[in-house]
Amino acid sequence: MSSLLNFSTNGESHSATKFVSNSRTFNFVVDEPPALGGTDHGANPVEYLLAGFAGCLNVVAHIVAKEQGINLKSLKISVEGDINPARLLGLSNDERAGFQSIRINLIPETDASPEALLKWLETVEGRCPVRDNLANKTPLEIGIKEYEAA
């Protein structure tokens, strides 16, 4: 009974650090800060990953709160992570290139009990697609296609 939803993004490199992506009717710029050689015209790739995680948690948190009868007056979410840039910069293969850890805090304004909030959080964690992708291996296929001039 599985019905898959397909999501995609396409874009083009504007420089060594700047990429402009298109998803549905939205354009967004991915760039690096000057300290990493960029022009700071947008968040960098790992910041978008963290923002995507927060955005997904937001959606799922509201769905689950409604299902569980929890009144969310407001919800703040903070997400941060630590990356050792040595592998990215080709200086070492000792550590992974990605986040070594990611820390998330959901800060709900609600009158729900602590017990209800723990059940809510457990359900949100189990149903968030971005969390699932970060916590579990997802098959990836990266290939090269022939360049087609516009």
Rosetta blueprint (number, residue, H / E / L):
1 M L
2 S L
3 S L
4 L L
5 L L
6 N L
7 F L
8 S L
9 T L
10 N E
11 G E
12 E E
13 S E
14 H L
15 S L
16 A L
17 T L
18 K L
19 F E
20 V E
21 S E
22 N E
23 S E
24 R L
25 T L
26 F E
27 N E
28 F E
29 V E
30 V E
31 D L
32 E L
33 P L
34 P H
35 A H
36 L H
37 G L
38 G L
39 T L
40 D L
41 H L
42 G L
43 A L
44 N L
45 P H
46 V H
47 E H
48 Y H
49 L H
50 L H
51 A H
52 G H
53 F H
54 A H
55 G H
56 C H
57 L H
58 N H
59 V H
60 V H
61 A H
62 H H
63 I H
64 V H
65 A H
66 K H
67 E H
68 Q H
69 G L
70 I L
71 N L
72 L L
73 K L
74 S E
75 L E
76 K E
77 I E
78 S E
79 V E
80 E E
81 G E
82 D E
83 I L
84 N L
85 P L
86 A L
87 R L
88 L L
89 L L
90 G L
91 L L
92 S L
93 N L
94 D L
95 E L
96 R L
97 A L
98 G L
99 F L
100 Q L
101 S E
102 I E
103 R E
104 I E
105 N E
106 L E
107 I E
108 P E
109 E E
110 T L
111 D L
112 A L
113 S L
114 P H
115 E H
116 A H
117 L H
118 L H
119 K H
120 W H
121 L H
122 E H
123 T H
124 V H
125 E H
126 G H
127 R H
128 C L
129 P H
130 V H
131 R H
132 D H
133 N H
134 L H
135 A H
136 N L
137 K L
138 T L
139 P L
140 L L
141 E L
142 I L
143 G L
144 I L
145 K L
146 E L
147 Y L
148 E L
149 A L
150 A L
